[in-house]
Amino acid sequence: MEVEVKLLLQDAAAHRQLTTVLSPFHSKTLHQENLFFDTPTNTLSSQLSVLRLRFLNKDARCIVSLKSKPTLVDGVSRVQEDEEELDPRSARACVEDPTRLAKIESRILKRVKEEFGVGGDVGFVCLGGFENKRDVFDWNNLKLEVDETKYEFGTCYEIECESADPDGVKKLLEEFLKENGIGLGSSPREVSLSLEDAMRYDYHTSNGREARILPMPCLFSPILPIPNRQIGFASGLGFGIISQHGTDAKAEPPSKFQSQSLS
């Protein structure tokens, strides 16, 4: 079980300020390309799982991950994770032709075939993905990862830290950020949903338009504000909550989502 504290930074200025304050503790910088795979009928995501290929520093390394049953509560993400290294050249060939994934010698891909029946006649498709720059800092006996993640609709900044004491680390980080005047964004308080629930969840606007929760190919991103909208992603699978805001919009979320900050 991977347990991480994930805190959304307010904006690019907060990101610059944080990386400046932490600069004496800088360990390394990673450039990551994250791509996600499923079947044409959403075999994995329908069971709250996702298969990811992560390329590091221009194909210097590649890590395949299987993540399942994600939750996000008060900035603490919990997800079942299994990962292993793949040959970057072989993995890159799978991006060009996802059906090759079923032929790679991999413990994780063998698991996917045995547990989900994916491979052979049921092949993979690439859902897309995103790129990010990750600065790693060794601070206060913790490994802090500060991300700048670029999506098609904008850029997200966050700090995360894996820990066996997430509540204690979250409190420590929040105090550190406050002392240094570094603003936090609005993250969803609690997210745990099924694909079936997601596909039923609509926003209705007074002018007749509506926006559904859509499955999005990303690992995790908190609420990201952009003009007249907010787009949020549930931990682990990235179900995008797209809501229209303004005087003509009326959101009617079901009770299980009322704890989220959507406005």
N, C-alpha and C positions, 0 to 999 in steps of 0.2 A: 504494500500500500504506500503510494507516494502522498505525503502530506506537506503542503506548501502554504505559506502566507503569500497572498497576492494583493498588492495595493496599487490602485490606479493613481498615477500622478496627474496633476491638474492640467498641465500643458507642456509645451516645449521649453518654456522658461524654467519651470520646476525641474524638468529633466536635466537641463544644463546646470542649474544650481546644485542639484544632488550629486551629479558626477564630479563637479568641481570640489565640493566639500569632501567627497570620498576619494579624490585623486591620490592622496598619499597611500591608500590601501589597494590601489589598482593591481590586479593580478594578470588579467588578459582580456582581449577583445575577440569575440567570435562573430563571424558573419554567417547567419543561418538561413537556409532555404528549406521551408517546410511544405511537404506535399502529402495529400491525404487520398486514401484509396478505399473503395467499397465495390460492391457489385451493382449492376444496373438496377436491381430491385432493392437496394439499400439493406442487404442482409446484415451487415455489421451494425449500422446505425440504428436499425430497428431493434437491436438487442443492446443498445447503449454502449457500443464499442466503436473504436476507430483505429485504422491502421495508418501509421505515418512513416514517411521517409524523411529524415533530416540530413541535409548535406551541410557540412561545416567547412568554412573558409575555402570556397571555390573547389569543392569536391576533394578536399584533402582527406576527409573522413565521411562516412555515412552511417547513420544509426537507424535501424528499423524499430518501431515501438508499437505495441498493442496496448491500448488504453481502454478501460472498461469501467462502467458504473460510477460516473463522476458525480460529485456534489460540490457545492460552494456555499458555505455558511459563514457570514460575517467576515469575509476576507480570507477564509481558510478553505483551501481546495483539497479534496481527498479523491484519489482515483487509483484504481488497480492498474499497475503498469508493469510491463515486461518488455525488455529491450535487448538488442544485441547489435554488434557491428556487422556491416556488410561491405563487400568490396565496392568502392565508389563507382568504378566503371560498369560493373554489372548492374548496380542499382540505377545508374543514369540511363542505361539501356531500357530498364523497366519503365522509366518515365515516358520514354518514346513509345514503348509498346507494353502497356500494363499487363498483358497476358503472360509476359515473361516471368512475372512475380511467382506464378505457380510452379515454375521450373527451377527456382533458385534453391540451393541447399541452405536451409535456414530453420533453426528450431522454432522460431516464432511463426514463420509461414506454414510450417508443419502443424502447429497448434491451430492456426486459422482454418486450415483444411479439415482437421479432425473435429474441431469444436463447432465450426460454422458451416462446414461443407463447401467452402470456397476454394476453387482450384479445379483443374481438369475441365469439365464441361461448364462449370460456373466460374467465369473469369472476373478479373478486376477491371475497374475503370478509374481513371484519375479524376478526383473531384476538384482539383485546383489547390491553391495554398497561398502562402504569404512569405515574405522575407523579413528578417529583423536583424538588428545589430544588438549584441548582448555584451555589456561590460560587466566583468566579474570582479568583485572586491572581497578581500579577506579582512573583515571588520569585526572586532569584538568577539572573536572566536566563532564567527558566522560567515558563511559564504553568501554574499548578496549578489543577485543578478539583476541588473538594471537594463530593461529592454526598450528599444525604439522599434516599433513594429509598423510596417507600412502595408496598408490594405488599399484596395482600389478606391475606397471612399474616404480615406484619410489616414492619419498616423496616430498610433496609440503609444503611450509611455507608461511603464509600470515597473515596480520593484517586486521581486519575489525572493523567497528564502525557504528552503526545505529544512524542516526541523521536527524533532520528536516532541517539542514543546511549542506548538504553534501559537497558542494563546499568549504565552510569555513573550515570544519573539514579536508578535503583532503589537503588543503593548510597548515593547522596547523601541520598535521602529516608529510607531506613531509619535512617541515622545521625542525621538531623535529628529524626526521631520518637523515637528512643531517648534522645537528649540531653534532650528535653523531656518524657520520661516518658509518651509517648502510645502506648497499646497497640494492637497490630495483631491482627486476627482470623486465623483459619486459612483460607487460600485454597488451592484445588486446585493442585498442582504442575504438572500437565500435562493438557490437555484437547484432544482432536482426534478427532472421531467423526463417523460418518455416521448418517443417520436410520435406515437399516436396522439398524445395530448397536444404536442406542438402543432401538428397539422390541423387540429380542430380549433386552435386559438386565433380569434380574429379581433381586430380593432375596427370599429365602424365610425365613419365620420359623417357629419351632417349633410355633406354634399354627395353622399352615396358611395364614396371611395372606401376601400377597406384594405388593410395590410395584414397579412398572415405572418406567423412565425415561420421562418424558412430554415431548413437545415443548411448551415454554412460550413465550408471546409476550413475550420481553424481550431486550434487547440483550446485557447482561452483568450478572451478579451472582455474586460468589463464594459460598462456603458460608455459609449463614445459619442459625444455630442457633435453634430454637424448642423449646418443651417436648416432650421425648421423641422429637424428630425432628431431622433436618437436611435442608435443601433446598438443592441447589446447581444452578447454571446454567452451561452451557458457553458460553464466549465466542462472541459473534456471534449465535447462534441460540437460546440459552437452552433447552437440553435439561435438564429438571428431574430431578435425582436425588433421589428421595424414599425415605428409608430409615427403617425403624422401629428405634428403639433401646431398650435395656433388657435385662433378664435373659432375656426370651422371644424375643429377636431374634438371628438368625444371618445375617450378610451373607456372600454368596459371590460377590464380583465377579470378572469375567474378568480375566486378567493385564494387559490394557491399561489398566485403571482402578486397579490396585493402588497406584499412586503417589499417589492422591488421599487426602486426609484425610477420612474419612467417619465417624469415631467421636469 
